[in-house]
Amino acid sequence: MPGWLCGSALLAGLALTGPAQAADLAPKPFVKAPPLVASSWTGFYAGLGLGFRSTSADLTTTSVLEDGVPRDISRGVLTQPFDGTGFRVNPYAGYNWQVAPSWLVGIEGDVGFGDQTTALPGFRASPRAGSSTFAVDSLSVKTTWDASLRGRAGYLLTPATMVYATGGLAWQHFDVTSVCVGATCNDATPTTVTNAVTKTGWTLGAGVETALWGNWLLRGEYRYADFGTAPMAIARTQSGAGPVLTIDNFDTRLRTHTASVGLAYRFGEPVIGGRSHPLQAQAAMLPSWTGAYVGLGLGARATRTDLTATSESVGGFTDDVLEDRANNRPMDNIAFRASPYVGYLWQLASQWTAGVEGDFGFADRTTTREGFTTIFLADSQSPGESLSIRNRWDASLRLRGGYLVNPHTMLYATGGVAWQNFELTSTCTSGPCTGFFALSPAIISQSTTKTGWTLGGGLETVLWGNWLARAEYRYADYGKAGFTVARSSGRADHDPSANTYDVAMRAHLATFGVTYRFQ
């Protein structure tokens, strides 16, 4: 099940099972909560998180040895990105100490389970080995389990809601696998070579956590982790006139972004301020959520993009049946995103809200596959050939439906129409492009804005006065877009070239926002 569906289902389930609590519907501004009483956050807890993990991995060839003799790799494409995003589930446990009325410190550990693979079809070994036209060959990066041991420091906005920062040690297990069985492999053995490693790194992030009822706590959290670089090698022996041992040495640099929604149980007394222990002071200042608002969100957009060549004609050679060839390239990426938003909310009943919201996301990230312009030229791995996808702005217009778990904290689901702007660029400035085929123009860029849908959920809570904070996750699907890249040939004996591509695009968006509500 996709991460967005699990997160939305969890939020919906919590909203439907919470008991009722009265709220004053008369419009008035939110007011700062009274001084906190001892709120019993101290103690052990254990929980389960659902969300996504986006991996940024770069493979770079450092040397190639043939029977111990180094090859010249200075003119080759040495680096390829292996980014990808997948569903993740993470049980976690920890202990909090409430060191002051408004401050907490703690320690927490978690283990994340995910199984996400990014593969480059046609690649026979490290990036320097290049791509053949055979889809049976591949180079892939697979991330499985991760873990962390972290400190936490939190501040209580209300007796029931905490914002926190967290950081510490992190571990990530991943595999890099090379499969070489195509005709250009020359019966090299072994056909499959896997490098498996568990890397230690660091992680840093933040979240929002709130008491629901009894001993149950709900959180939204984002973390970044950096695992540095791991040296690896692919060694194969080719038969022929004489056995040749080829060793591709390469480095793998790995980083991850994780976003999750978690539900935890705290052992011992319930958190004061949760729904089983409502504060009399809170009950006296119940706000209305009705009104217009504006806000600014900061977070990450993890884009999942598949580029598929559907037909091509180069120099008079035509191939429109590419299913059995290495005609697909993952073009995933992750980028920092800033998103101003505006909306209006109506409080329909004591605990239920509905509204409309629009946002505009600014992010600019390009994924480039060097050495890849056409299927026919895929094996040249010549610098100056590339295909790239540049993701720029996105936008959405959505409905929101919310449930007040306490007078100052709302869970909500949201969904509607979404737009994504992106650009495809084909670069053909290598020797084969400009020399043998004499193709022009060298660089062709085409942009489009695709319409799709988005669905997600979040947690919003009062900070002070008319200011609110939120944590939100959304999934978006923009369908497919078709592109045609055409070039003329400067040679009289060669026809013009034409390549067609389908680009399928989806996105995961994790956002922390600060909102101002107008009176």
LUMNUPA-108309 format. One record per atom (N, C-alpha, C, CB): y, z, x; residue in one letter. Coordinates in steps of 0.02 Angstrom, whole numbers, plus 50000, padded with zeros to 5 digits. Each point is the difference from the previous one (the first is absolute). Last residue first. Glycine has a CB too. Layout:
BEGIN
YZXA...
***
This chain:
BEGIN
518775061249556Q500015004649943Q500114996149935Q500435009250073Q498314980750150F500665000849970F499965004549939F500334988650042F498105010650188R499994999149928R500705001349972R498785003449994R499994989350254Y500565003649968Y500004998249926Y500695000150107Y497334999850105T500304997349940T500595004349978T498894995249965T499294997950254V500475005149976V500424996849945V500045005850114V497334988450002G500674998549976G500415006149982G499554989349959G498094998450172F500325006449985F500724998549982F499225006650078F498424977149924T500715001350003T500155007449987T500224988349962T497854989650080A500055007349999A500725001850013A498805001450041A499614975649887L500665002750014L499995007649992L500544989349962L497834986550072H499995007249985H500685002850020H498735000950017H500374972449918A500375004950039A499875007149974A500894991550023A498274979449986R500035006449964R500365005050043R498924997549938R500504973550050M500375005850025M499965005849951M500774992350062M498324980950027A499895005249950A500295006550027A498954994449956A501264977750096V500175006750024V499935004949942V500794995350088V498404977849994D500095004949946D500135006850032D499244993549922D501134979750175Y499775006950006Y500105003649933Y500295000150123Y499674973550016T500145004049940T499685006950007T500064989549929T500854988150235N499565005849991N500215003649937N499815001150125N500564973950021A500155004049940A499485005549995A500534990049941A500564988350236S499545005649986S500225003749937S499765001250123S500514971249961P500315006749994P499475005349986P501064994649958P498044984350175D500325001249936D500355006850000D499134992949943D500354990250273H499825006149965H500385000749935H499745005450110H500554977150060D499304999649981D499765006349964D499824992650097D502425004749989A499894994749951A499284999849976A500914993550053A500465028650030R499564994850027R499844994949946R499515008150083R501775012449887G500394995450040G499594994450030G500765009250024G498945005849740S499744998950067S500434994850036S498835003049962S501635016349826S499924993050019S499754999650072S500924996549920S498695023849890R500354997950060R499884992550012R499885011650049R499845010449752A499924993050018A500424998450062A499784997049879A499135023949953V500374999150062V499864992950024V499935012450031V499885003449729T499814993850034T500464999250061T499604994649891T499495026649926F500484997150046F499724993650029F500465011450028F499185008549753G499784994350039G500564997250043G499184997449910G500065028149975A500524994950006A499744994450044A500925008649986A498045013949852K499984995150054K500604995449998K498765000549998K501065026349910G499624993849991G500024995550060G500235000849880G500715022050090Y500454994449989Y499634993449994Y500875006150063Y498895022849914D499624993950011D500444994149981D498895005949978D501305022850087A500284993949971A499554994150019A501185004850005A498985024849981Y499644994150023Y500314993949965Y498925006750019Y502045020050043R499894994349955R499594994650035R501085002549940R499895025750073Y499574994750026Y499944994549948Y499365008350071Y502385014849993E499734994849956E499554995250039E501015000949928E500635023650059A499504996750042A499624995149955A499895010150079A502705003949909R499384997049974R499554997650056R500624996649897R501725020550024A499614996850052A499364997149969A500465007950089A502254999449821L499275000349994L499684996650061L500095000049874L502485010950024W499614996550051W499255001249990W500975000950080W501065008849806N499754993849970N499584995850049N501005000049926N499185025850118G500494996449961G499704994049965G500875003850078G497525002250099W500545004549979W500504995849961W499845007950101W497804985349934L500215003250061L500525005449985L499764989550066L498184999049776V500715001750008V500105003350069V500145001449874V497864980150077T500175007049990T500745001250014T498835003350031T498934977349932E500725001050008E500175007249983E500224987949971E497594993550088L500185006949986L500745000750013L498855004450032L499394973049909G500375004250046G500125007049973G500534989950044G498204982449935G500185006449972G500355004350052G499044999349922G500134972750006G499955005850043G500185006449965G500254992750096G499734977449907L499775005849962L499935005950049L499394992749915L501544978950050T499935006150040T499825005849955T500844995750084T499264974549934W500025006249962W499915005950048W499544994249897W501564979750139G499365003149988G500075006249958G499594995550108G501744980850016T500015005149948T499295002749989T500994994449945T500354993450278K499455000149953K500085005749950K499254995150087K502274988650088T500005006649968T499484999949945T501235001950027T499214983250219T499905000349928T500065007249977T499264989850003T501104991250227S500025006749970S499904999449925S500765004250091S498854981850163Q500064999449927Q499975007049971Q499464988550000Q500814996850255S500005006349962S500094998549926S500465006250100S498904981350157I500104999049929I499945006849965I499554988150005I500694999350258I499995006349961I500164998449928I500335006850101I499494975250052A499595004950034A499915006349958A500394995550109A499974979849776P500375004850040P499545005450029P501014997949930P497874983850110S500665002849989S500135000549924S500424995150111S497554997950102L500185002049932L500715002949998L498795002349976L499504986250192A500724998749994A500265001749930A499894990950086A497805009950027F500134998049931F500744998349989F499055007149964F500254999250257F499494995449975F500154997449930F499175006050070F502525009250023G499774994750046G499534995149966G500145008050094G500815011549796T500554995750019T499784994250044T500755009749991T497605006049930C500434998249943C500524994850019C499825011449953C498684997950212P499654995649952P500444997849942P498955005850031P502035009550128G499854993350027G499634995649951G499985005150111G501455014049773S499544999750058S499914992850024S499415010349957S501864999149848T500384997850059T499564999650062T501015005249951T499045001049780C499564995450035C500394997050059C499344997349894C500685022349886T500304998150064T499504995750039T500715010550002T499844999649731S499524996550043S500384997650063S499284996449900S501105023049888T500284995850054T499434997250042T501055006950002T499605006149742L499484997450044L500334995450051L499115000849909L501785020949924E500114993550032E499424998350044E501245001849997E499585015449772F499704999150065F500074992950024F499185009149975F501385010949813N500264994350036N499664999650068N501115000749939N498285010949807Q499975000550073Q500244993550031Q499035008049993Q500905007849754W500154993950036W499955001350075W500754996149907W498415014949830A500205000850070A500114993250031A499365010850009A500295004249736V500054993650035V500265001350071V500214993849891V498565026749986G500414994649973G499964993750042G500755008549953G498765021350030G499724993350008G500454994749969G498865004949999G500535024250051T500504994749995T499684993250012T500895008050039T498755021449913A499704993550015A500534994749989A498845004049966A501355024350090Y500134993949962Y499574994250024Y501175003949981Y499515025250021L499534994950023L500134993849958L499125008650035L502585013350021M499724994949956M499504995750038M501064999949932M500495025150072T499554995550036T499664995449951T499825008650089T501675010249855H500354996650054H499564995150038H500725009950008H498565004349801P500654997349981P500344995950054P500115009749927P497284989850079N500435005849990N500704997349989N499275007750073N499084977049919V499525005350013V500355006850003V499294991950063V501304984049815L500295005650034L499485005550010L501134997249952L498714974850023Y499785006349970Y500275005750042Y498954994649952Y501594976350005G499925006250038G499775005949958G500874995850074G499514975149960G499795005049952G499835006450037G499564991149921G501844983250117R499735006350025R499815004549941R500714999150105R499774972449964L500035005649954L499725006250033L499884992249902L501324985950230R499415003649976R500165004949944R499524998950113R501174980350079L500295002649938L499425003049961L500954991349997L499585000650281S499585001349941S500435002349942S499035003050074S500904984750202A500355003149944A499515001349944A501084994250032A499254998350257D499615000349939D500415003449946D498915000450065D501484986150197W500155004649946W499494999749944W501214998950029W497924991250188R500685002549998R500095004649940R500424989650058R497594998350116N500135003549937N500705003050001N498765002449986N499874976850151R500545005050003R500125002849930R500544994050098R497464991750052I500245002049934I500515005550009I498894996949945I499984981950222S500245006849987S500215000749927S500385000950119S498264982750088L500175000749930L500225007249989L499174990949964L500654991850269S499935006249962S500134998749926S500355006650101S499714983050176E499724998649934E499935006749963E499374989750042E501445010450176G500434995049968G499724997649934G500384996650112G498005011850082P500655002949981P500474994649974P499855009250086P497504987649895S500574998450042S500625003849977S499514988750023S497995008449910Q500295006550018Q500614999050046Q498885005549987Q499374978749912S500404999150059S500305006750024S500264988349963S498365007249836D499655002150060D500434999550062D498954996349947D501774996949829A499895007350003A499715002250066A499845000049878A500854977750021L500275002450063L499865007450011L500884991449992L498384997449809F499804995650055F500225002750067F500064990249922F500625020949880I499295001150014I499784995850059I499795002649878I502765004650117T499554996049958T499295001850017T500844990649992T500825022950099T500444995949958T499594995849952T500864999750091T498955021450102F499684997549939F500534996449959F499165009550000F501195003550205G499444995750016G499674997149939G499835006750101G501465015749853E500134995150052E499374996050015E500895007450049E500065007149739R499374998050031R500154994650050R499335003049896R502255017349978T499924993450032T499304999350029T501234999750026T500455015649790T499354999750033T499894992950025T499545009349926T502745006749999T499684993650009T499335000950035T501124994450006T500915020149838R499465000250048R499654993250003R499845012449980R502175003249892D499984993650034D499485000350055D501234997749973D499895015249785A499545000550057A499944993150030A499355009849949A501835003849826F500194996350059F499505001550056F501235000349966F498875000949744G499745002450064G500204995550057G499045005149940G501705002949796F500054994350045F499805002650069F500924994349932F498795013249783D500135001550071D500024993650040D499455011249988D500595000949738G499984994250044G500145002150072G500374992649906G498815018649833E500265000650068E499954993350036E499695012250004E500035003549742V499994993550032V500335000650068V500024993949888V498655024749929G500604997050027G499884993150028G500415011350025G498625014249850A499904992950007A500644996950025A499134999849908A499485026350053T500584995950014T499794992750003T500555009450063T498555017749852W499884992950012W500654996250009W498955000849932W500675023250006Q499694998750065Q499924992750018Q499415010649984Q501694997849813S500095005550046S499734998750070S499955007549902S500694970749973A499725006249971A500075005450053A499184993749924A501764985250119L499794998649931L499755006149964L499714988650037L502035004250168Q499525005349987Q499814999649926Q500475007450092Q500464972650081W500075003549937W499475005549996W500474989649944W500864994450260L499425003749975L500185003449935L499595001850118L501214977050069Y500195004449945Y499375003149972Y501034993149972Y499854994350282G499615000249938G500305004649947G499014997650068G500954990850210V500425002349946V499584999949936V501064995750056V498785002250243Y499744999149932Y500475003049950Y498835000150044Y500734991650241P500435002949948P499714998649932P501014998750073P497765000950170S500004997349932S500485003949955S498814996350016S500074997750253A500525003849965A500094996949931A500595003050110A497374996850097R500324997249940R500515004949972R498954993449975R499284999250254F500455004949970F500384996749944F500105006250110F497534983349953A500695000250021A500355005949967A500014987550015A497474997950043I500305005849969I500705000850028I498875005649985I499084973449980N500485003850041N500235006149962N500374989550058N497754986749945D500235006549975D500525003050047D498895001949945D499754976250032M500695000550025M500325006649976M500114987350000M497334998150037P500355005749971P500695000750032P498905005949977P499644970949997R500315004750046R500315005849961R500224990750083R497934986049896N500355005749970N500285004550055N499254999449898N499294980650126N500634997849969N500405005749969N499454989249978N498355003050167A500415006050009A500704998649974A499325003650101A498534983549791R500355000450064R500435006350002R500004987550009R498715003349803D499525002250052D500335000950068D499104994249937D502144998149868E499685006449983E499555002750054E500064996549882E501444982850092L500055004850055L499625006549988L501104995050026L499494978749896V499455004449982V499945005150058V499384990949931V502134990550073D500205004049942D499435004349974D500834991149970D500094993250252D499475004649980D500265004149942D499515000550118D501134976550056T500105003849939T499405004349986T500744991049955T500694993450247F499375003449984F500135004649940F499604999550121F502184988049979G499544995549966G499325003049985G500594990950056G501175021850049G499904994050040G499514995149969G500245006850099G499675014549774V500345000050064V499834993650038V499985012750004V499795001849746S499944993350028S500434999950063S499804994649885S499015024649923E500434997950055E499864992850020E500055011850041E499525011249765S499884993150021S500454998450059S499684996649883S500065025850035T499624996649948T499874992650015T500485008149918T500085017550207A500124992850005A499554996449951A500335001050122A500615025149867T499414995650000T500234992750004T499335008449933T501515019450094L500224993150006L499384995650008L501115003450052L499555022849853D499474995450024D500284992949999D499085007749956D501895019850037T500124992849992T499424996150030T501255001950004T499865024149929R499354996850012R500074992649983R499365010849975R502415011050090T499884993649968T499324997250020T501244997849996T500235026449991A499424997050033A499814993749962A499595011450043A502675005549982R499684994849960R499454996950042R501074997649935R500445027450061A499654994650033A499734995149949A499705007650095A502525010549903G499285000450006G499714994050035G499975006749897G502315005149957L499814998050068L499245000750005L501125003650050L500984995249742G499335001450025G499914997450071G499574999649883G502495007949927L499834996150060L499325002350025L501214998550030L500335001649717G499665003350055G499894995350058G499465007649920G501674998649808V499954995250055V499675003750058V501044993549963V499225009149743Y499945002550068Y500014994350049Y499355009949958Y501034999049757A499974994850051A499975003250069A500644992149926A498395020549845G500604997850034G499884994550050G500445011349985G498085010649899T500314994049974T500634998350040T499555002649886T498965017050135W499924994750049W500334993549976W498935005350037W501565022349920S499804993849968S499974994650053S500535003449890S499045024050150P500454994350000P499774994549954P500305002850117P499485025649896L499614993949993L500484994049997L499085006349941L501125019150103M500444994650023M499654993249996M500585008150075M498445013749871A500665000649972A500454994150018A499875012450004A497894990650078A499974998549929A500695000149969A498865004849995A500845001850231Q499954992849990Q500034998249926Q499324999350105Q500675023349954A500634997050019A499984992449992A500195009450080A497865003349884Q500475000949945Q500664996750016Q499435010849968Q498244980350133L500525004950014L500495000449942L499884997750123L497394995949874P500684997449996P500515005550013P499614991449918P497795004750126H500455005650011H500724997649995H499155005850073H499054979349897S499665005949974S500435006350009S498904994650026S501784983550053R500035000549927R499635006149973R500084987649997R501105013450245G499554995249969G499965001449926G499344998950107G501835015650028G500404994149987G499584994349975G500795003650087G498105013850070I500505001849950I500484994249993I499905012450026I497534985350052V500694999650024V500475001849944V499694991150084V497825019449913P500364993749989P500705000350030P499354998149895P498645016550213E500475000149944E500334993249992E500205012350018E497604985250113G500395006149991G500454999549939G499965002050122G499354975850012F499595005849987F500445006349995F499024994650059F501514978449887R500185005650043R499595006149980R501174995350015R498554976449966Y499905006549967Y500175005550050Y499104995249923Y501694976950049A499705005550038A499935006249955A500494995550108A500044975749908L499935005649952L499615005550035L500044992349899L501504983850180G499475004950006G500035005449947G500004997850120G500814975549975V500135004949947V499415004950002V500674991749927V500364990850277S499485002749956S500315004549946S499174999450094S501124982250138A500365002849943A499475002449950A501024992350017A499244999050263T499615002349943T500465002849946T499015002550076T500884981250166H500445003049950H499555002049941H501024993050036H498545001050247T499845000149929T500575003149959T498775000650028T500484986650232R500435004649962R499794999749927R500974998750082R498174991650184L499865001749931L500505005149974L498794997650018L500414982950192R500505005149981R499965001149926R500764996750095R497604992550108T500105000749928T500505005649988T498844995649974T500374986450243D500255006449976D500094999749925D500585002250110D497704983550073F500585000149955F500185007149982F499694988749955F498584992850199N500285006749997N500644999849957N499525002950114N498174981249922D500685000249974D500225007349996D499834989249934D498174996450206I500235006449974I500734999349980I499195006450074I498434978049990T500715000049984T500195006849970T499984987449981T497945000050172L500205006149966L500764999849991L499025006550049L498984974149988V500695001950014V500165006149959V500344988050026V497354996450068P500295005249958P500705001850023P498855004449977P500324970950060G499875006550030G500305005449957G499974995050116G499874983149806A499824998350069A499845006250040A500734989949994A499205017349772G500214993150017G499764998350069G501005000849925G499645022249900S499484996350036S500254992950012S499095007149948S502325017050020Q499874993349975Q499474996750042Q501184999149957Q499675027549979T499714995550050T499854993349967T499515009850065T502355012149885R499454995649978R499774995650059R500455000049882R501335022450036A499614996850054A499434995949971A500305009550079A502165004349861I499484996049968I499654996150056I500654998949889I501035025150092A499754993950033A499474996649957A500245005150112A502025015149896M499354997849976M499794993750036M500215005249888M501785017250097P499744994150035P499294998449976P500715002750100P501385009949764A499325000850025A499784993750036A499735008049906A502725005850008T499644993950018T499315001650028T501094994350023T500565020549795G500054997150066G499584993750008G500235011350044G500165002449754F499415001650039F500004996650069F499375001349893F502285007749883D499984995450057D499425002150046D501264997849993D499745005749731A499595002250057A499984994650053A499305007249924A502055002249829Y499924994950051Y499595002950057Y501114994549968Y499215012049750R499955001850071R499934993650043R499475011149970R501145000449759Y499984994150044Y499955002550072Y500684993049917Y498905017149807E500105000750073E499974993250034E499515011549995E500515005049758G500064993250023G500205000350074G500324995649885G498405023049927R500444997850055R500034992450006R499735010650060R499485013349776L500014992850007L500494998050055L499704998649878L498735024550032L500594997350033L499934992550007L500185010850063L498685012749795W499974992950020W500684997650027W499114998049914W500045023849981N499994999650073N500024992850027N499375010749999N501604995049760G499495004150033G500074999550075G499244998349903G501994982250014W499825005749956W499445003950035W500344993749894W501204991050228L499904997149933L499875005649949L499544989450052L501855008650197A499495003649962A499964997049930A500205010650067A500574975550161T500235004049943T499415003449966T500974992149985T500044992750252E499435003349967E500275004549944E499314999650107E501354978850084V500245004349946V499395002949965V501074993149984V499384996150284G499754999549932G500365004649952G498914997050047G500764990550229A500355004649954A499714999149930A501054999650070A498404994850221G500144997849932G500345005349959G499044992550008G499534999350242L500605003349975L500154997349931L500465001650117L497564998650107T500214998049933T500595004249978T498834996549972T499554994850264W500435004849966W500204997249932W500435004550110W497264991350050G500714998550000G500395005549967G499744987949999G497605002350094T500425005849983T500734997950005T499125008250042T498504976749909K500605001350039K500375006249974K500104987750025K497364999849979T500385004849961T500595002150043T498965004149934T499314972750061V500365005350034V500335004749948V500224992450100V498084983749956A500155005449953A500335005750038A499024996849926A500304975350098N500305005750035N500195005149948N500444992750095N497774984949911T500425004949965T500245005450048T499384997849893T499434975550085V500205005350046V500495004649964V499834992550102V498264985749854T500455005049971T500135005550051T499584997449884T499064984550179T500454996549953T500515004849970T499084992049974T499905011350278P499805000849930P500504996649953P499425010850028P500264974050118T499685006149975T500325006150033T498904993749981T501474977349966A500185006150036A499675006049968A501104994950034A498864979749922D499435004650000D500145006450041D499244990149987D502504993549968N499524997850051N499435005150009N500924993950059N501175004649794C499795006050036C499484998550054C500265006649898C500724977749938T500395000850062T499825006250039T500924993949944T498085000949842A499794995250050A500375000850066A499724992249908A500085029849939G500164993049988G499794995650058G500945003649928G498975021150050V499384996449986V500124992649989V499535010449951V501655014950106C500054993350029C499324996549992C500885003950083C500745019849851V499404996249981V500094992850025V499795007449897V501335019250143S500044992950013S499334996849982S500865001750092S500625022949853T499384996250003T500144992650010T499455008549926T501575018750078V500214993150012V499374996050013V501145003650048V499465021649824D499564995450036D500364993450010D498975005649951D501735022649999F500044993049984F499534996050045F501195001349961F499875025449960H499424996250024H500074992749979H499265010349993H502545011650051Q499824994049961Q499404996650033Q501204998449963Q500435026550030W499454996150028W499864994149955W499515010350053W502595009750008A499654995449954A499464996350038A501044998749929A500885024550082L499514995450030L499664995749946L499825008350093L502575001249841G499515002850046G499554994750030G500025010449933G501914996449845G499864996150060G499495003550044G501144995249995G500615005249761T499355001650029T499894995650061T499555003449888T502375006549905A499864995550056A499355002250031A501234997950021A499855005949713Y499735002350064Y499974994350051Y499345008749940Y501525002449795V500014994150045V499785002450069V500934994249933V498615016749806M500145000550072M500054993050030M499415011150005M500525004349742T500024993550034T500225000850072T500244994449890T499625023549938A499404996049988A499974993650040A499995004749888A501855012050112P499385003750012P499374995849994P500595010049959P501474976150112T499935004849945T499385004150015T500574992249914T500054995150258L500574997949959L500065004449938L499884988250043L498945016950200L499915000349928L500654998149965L499125009050013L499774983950236Y500575003449968Y499914999649925Y500774997250097Y497545000650145G500244998149935G500595004149976G498864996549975G499334994850240A500595004249987A500314997749936A500205002050124A497304995450031R500434998249944R500585005049997R499034995049936R498924994250251G500425005449975G500414997549941G500045005350114G497494984249966R500724999850000R500315006849982R499944987949971R497834994450086L500105007249999L500745001050012L498825002850043L499404975349876S500615002950029S499965007549996S500674989849969S497844984150003A500065007349991A500655002450032A498745001449999A499644974749913D500545003050039D500025007549986D500664989149999D497534987449971W500255006749984W500595001850046W498855003449960W500704972050037T499575003949954T500325006949988T498964993850042T501694979050046T500175007150002T499575003749948T501194997550038T498714977650107K499795003949941K500185007350011K499054992049976K501434980950120V500145007150011V499845003749935V500914997650086V498334976750034S500225004449946S500135007050025S499354993149920S500004978650128L500225006050036L500315004649949L500194993750110L498004983249883S500545004349976S500145005650050S499684997449881S498754978150036D500255004250055D500575004449973D499684991350087D499384993149769V499475004950015V500195004450059V499164991949956V502174989449962A500125006349965A499475005250015A500574993649911A500384985050237F499395002449968F500125006949970F499294993350081F502164992250059T500034998249930T499425002849960T500604989750032T500505022850186S499664993749987S500094998249927S499155002250092S502415013750078S499654999049937S499674993249999S500825007549942S499875010450274G500234995149952G499564999449940G500514994050092G499615019950122A499454995149992A500184994849947A499185008850034A502245010250015R500074994550047R499464994749990R500525008050081R499475012849790P500504995049979P500064994050047P500605009349946P497035001950065S500665003149998S500524994749979S499675008450089S498164982949841A500005005950043A500685003349994A499154994950081A500314986449782R499345000950031R499955006250043R499884987749998R501505002449769F500125002950066F499345002150031F501165003949965F498994987249811G500064994950051G500135002750069G500424992849913G500335021749874P499444995350005P500144994750052P499735001949879P501145023850094L500264993350014L499414995250006L501025004750060L499335020749809A499634995350042A500384993550009A498935005149960A501145022849954T500424994150006T499664995350050T501075006549973T498175016149863T499884995450055T500494994249996T498795003250003T500635024049899Q500424994049994Q499904995750063Q500845006249928Q498455017449943D499594994850033D500364993449991D498915006349978D501415023350005G500194993349979G499584995050038G501185003749974G499385024749999F499454995149999F500264993449972F499145009349985F501845015450139G500114994249956G499434995150006G501225001550011G499415026250028V499574994650023V500084994249950V499165008050056V502365016050024D499724995349951D499554995050035D501015001449926D500515024350098G499574994950028G499754995449946G499665007750092G502455012349963E499584996049955E499594995050040E500855001349909E501015022150087I499584995650041I499524996449953I500085007750101I502545005549877G499284999849988G499654995550049G500215002249881G502285010650008V499694996550056V499245000149987V500935003350083V501545000249763L499295000750013L499824996650065L499765000449876L502555009649964W499704996450056W499265001550008W501115000250057W500615009949788S500034992749990S499624996050053S501095001849947S498985022950047P499984998049929P499984992449990P500625010349975P498314997350249A500645002049971A500004997749927A500614999350112A497474997150018V500335004250049V500695002549977V499394993850088V498134997149819Q500695000049976Q500385005050043Q499664996849880Q498054988250174W500325006650003W500714999349974W499295003550099W498224981549877N500725000750000N500195007450010N500114990049924N497654992150126Y500235006749984Y500765000150006Y498925005350042Y498934974849913G500495003250043G500175006949977G500454988950026G498114984949936A500005007349990A500515003050047A498785000149963A500164974149923Y500415003850046Y499975007449982Y500774990150017Y498124982449936P499985007249987P500415003750053P498864998949947P501324974749982N500045005050053N499975007149973N500674992050068N499104978449895V499915006549967V499965005350054V499394994749901V501514977550070R499815005850042R499945006249955R500584995050102R499734975049906F499955006349962F499755005650045F499794993649893F501474985550226G499415001449959G500055006849965G499334993050076G501944985850095T500105005849956T499395000949956T501254998250001T499634988850254G499645000049937G500115006549962G499154992550050G501324991050199D500245004949952D499594999549935D501164999450050D498844990850197F499455001249954F500205005549951F499154996650088F502024984350108P500025006049958P499405000349954P501255000050006P498994988350249Q499954998649929Q500035006649961Q499314989550023Q501144999050248T500035005549951T499944997349929T500725006650078T499284979350125L499635006050021L499965005449946L500364997550115L499924974449939V500235004949951V499585006350011V500364991149915V500044991950295G499655000849936G500365004949954G498934997450058G501484995950180R500244995049953R499675000649931R500224992550096R499255021750096S500735000349992S500274995149948S500065003450118S497665002849978I500145000749928I500754999749986I498965006949988I498994987450208D500724999849989D500135000249924D500194993450108D497605018150007R500274993649976R500755000649992R498934997449941R499255016650228P500514999949947P500214992949982P500415011250040P497154997250054V500594996450023V500524999949943V499304992950079V498435016549902G500435004150042G500644996850024G498985005450034G499474983749818D499605002150058D500445003650052D499224990349981D502315003749854E499394995949997E499615001150064E500574991349925E501545021949923L499614999150061L499394995749987L500405011250043L502204996549851V499374996749984V499654998550067V500464994849891V501665022950003S499704995850053S499364996949973S500495007250092S501085004249764T500295002050065T499704996050058T500195011449954T500244986549759T499564998550057T500365001750065T499434990849935T500975020149815T500324996150054T499514999050057T501135004549968T499205004249753L499534998750053L500324995450052L499025001549921L501835016549872D500164994250041D499494999550056D501235000849972D499195012149769A499614999550062A500194993550035A499055006749951A501555010749828S500324995050043S499635000050067S501155001549942S498315007449787T499875000150072T500384994350034T498875005049980T501135011349782S500184993550027S499965000450076S500754997549901S498245016449871R500145000350072R500144992950023R499275010350017R500785004249729F499844994350042F500175001650072F500204992149904F498995024149874G500574995950019G499794994050042G500735010149995G498575016749902L499834993049990L500614995950018L499165002749908L499785024650133G500524995049996G499724993049991G500715007250070G498615020949896L499764993350009L500574995149990L498845003349962L500815025450108G500174994749954G499704993350018G501045006049977G499375023450066A499594994250016A500134994649948A499115007250055A501935018750054Y499964994749949Y499554994550025Y501155002849957Y499825025250097F499594994150014F500044995149942F499235006950071F502845010749978G499294999949985G499664993450019G500235007849908G502415000450012T499575001950056T499264999749978T500915007450046T501014989349810W499714993950028W499535001650058W501034993749966W500395021149868S499285000150014S499714993350022S499935009049918S502424999550028S499664995249958S499284998750020S501094994849980S501255022650018A499394998850039A499524995749959A500135011050062A502294984849867V499625006250008V499394998350043V500395004749888V502074982150105L499285000249991L499735007150006L499934988450045L502565003449862P499655002150062P499265001049987P501055005550041P499954977649789P500225006550024P499635002050063P500265003349883P500224970550057A499555005549982A500265006650026A499034992150000A502594987249937K499605002650056K499585005849976K500874996450082K499754984549743V500355005250038V499545002650054V500705003249900V499684973249933F499555004750033F500425005050039F499084991350008F502074997549779P499794998750069P499495005050023P501104995150023P499024997349720K500415004050045K499754998850071K500225008849910K499154984649810P500204997450065P500445004950038P499924988549954P498135018349870A500714998950001A500234997650068A500155008849912A497594998250022L500154992950003L500754998750000L498934997849942L499315022750141D500614998849962D500204992850007D500365011950015D497074998150003A500584998150040A500584998549953A499274995450091A497955016149927A500614998449963A500554998050048A499685007849909A497644988450124Q500515005050017Q500654997849969Q499425003050109Q497634991849892A500694998849978A500465005550024A499584993849900A498144998850236P500205003249938P500734998949985P499115008450017P499294974150128G500445005850006G500175002949933G500474995250104G498194984649940T499645006349995T500455006050004T499044994450050T501684982249967L499685001049935L499685006849993L499814987949996L501265004950210A500495000349947A499685001749933A500704991750062A497945004850128L500365006350004L500495000849943L499884999850125L498984979849894G499555005449981G500345006750002G499054993450043G502114987550035A499934999949927A499565005749976A500154987750002A500115009350230L500625002449970L499945000349923L500644995350098L497544995750022L500075007250014L500625002749967L499404998650109L500234978249882A499545003649956A500065007550010A499234990350002A502004995650140S500285000049933S499565003949952S500534989050023S498725008250199G500585004349998G500295000449931G500244997250118G497944988249919C499795007050004C500595004749995C499034996650069C501414980549939L499705001749936L499785007249999L499634988249987L501295002450211W500515000849949W499705002249934W500694991450057W497885003850131G500355006450006G500525000949945G499824999550122G497974985449828P500594999950043P500375006650000P500094987849979P497205010049990M500605000049958M500625000050044M499385006149909M
***
